[in-house]
């Protein structure tokens, strides 16, 4: 039987190469040791003749370093991944792992996973399935539980998220007018001015408010990043209606995140609003900041965004109306032409002292 791979050695480098008689491709074995080169080319020919046996041999080698690699399932990967998450992030992962699209993978050993297994889960799932399955796959790779990628980066279907936007001023006014509970009404009003995530806003305490410097300071629950926001008269009026010690929203904070989100959703349904959630207040704040020309680094500090890319994703729907160049130029006070003043002061020789230039400029 003719072997597919043939071994040869280049005299210029002394390294061994293999020649593929099917494709004609030549590849370096990165070794000058004949014994090692012979072993490598032999393994490639064996793999070509008996792929099933080769897979069993590979499993035997892998099991020597990791006894559980042959029986470790995707459910084990999910369980271990959850141990690395905390707080609201962990709750979000728990919900994602309960998706029915992942049921076909839970008991499947990761070493026996083929591309069609993942593609089937992606086909019956949603965009969230695509996102969470990528994370689980990459976690298994990083832990070396998966010796090679099941799907390469280009093979994963593209992520297409739904459109997200901020709440408009008219929608916000209608929501506040419809809400009858004073505490929840103040919560929505403060969300418009602060732009904090709902879990951060509802967790605020009176001690987080610096009245002397007019600052609201808190650490984000999701990332731990500090968010510092200076407030004005409107926010001060809202804060004066809230408790002056302890939690600002003592009753509203007792409800779960999903309960608050559901209450807001039902409120929007009664008003006929679609495409918005409590998190849309955060988008609205970023869009308003960009529209009025608020410096990006200030907006990042106020919202607690570490990444410029994340912040720009929040503000990408902002509409900025640029003034004409003519009107913009009229707002700028022209500086004196120092070069012309210098020439007049120097005469023909082109030299003058700094004091002379200053006197001419002031004149």
C-alpha angles and dihedrals in degrees: 000000000000114000118231097215122053125193124225138160130226113224095208095062103016091228125131124242136186127223120212107217092197101051099018090231119147120208134183119239090204093229139098093197110107095203092053092044092051091050092051096049090046091054091050092051091047091050090052094049099041112020094168092054090046090055091052090050090051090051090051091053092047093047090056089065097034116024093192097051094096094053103033109118132199089255088062089052091051092048092050091046091055090058089065093056130080141187120351091351090061091049090052092051091048090056092047094051090056092066113127091224088072095054093093091058103044098088095030114111108238091226090060095048116123127191092256090061092059093039091054091053090049092049095055094038136069136245089282089057089054091050098046094042090054089053093049092047092050092046090055090049093049091050089050089236087121109052094199137011115274089204123020119226093262092051095059112096113250118263113244111185124193120259115275125197142168127258114263123232091249092052091047092051091050092049093050091047092050096048110089099182107094095212094050091044090056089047092057092044092051091046089059093053100036103035093208124154111264095249090051094045096047090048094057118123131201087249089064090066117086103199095180094059095024094237135144110206127182141144117245114247092217101051106007089237116149115245118199121186129176113216135205138208097295093054090044089056091052093047091051089061091055130075114289093216134035123006116000090217105033096168102033091051091060091069122084124254091251091051092053091046091050092049090052092046092053089047090054092046091056089051094046096244120146136181097036136100137173088278088061088078087068091052090047092055092050092047093049091048092053093044094057093043097253107173111263096228090053091050091049090052092049095049095038095240115159095187126062089207092058092047092049090051088058094048100039094105094055115122112222118191109206120210119235116267090242094056091042091053092053090059092058119084106225115237119231115269098250092184093057092044090051092051092051092048093049098045110198100336094064096223129115138152123254090247091056091051090049093050092049092047093049091047 
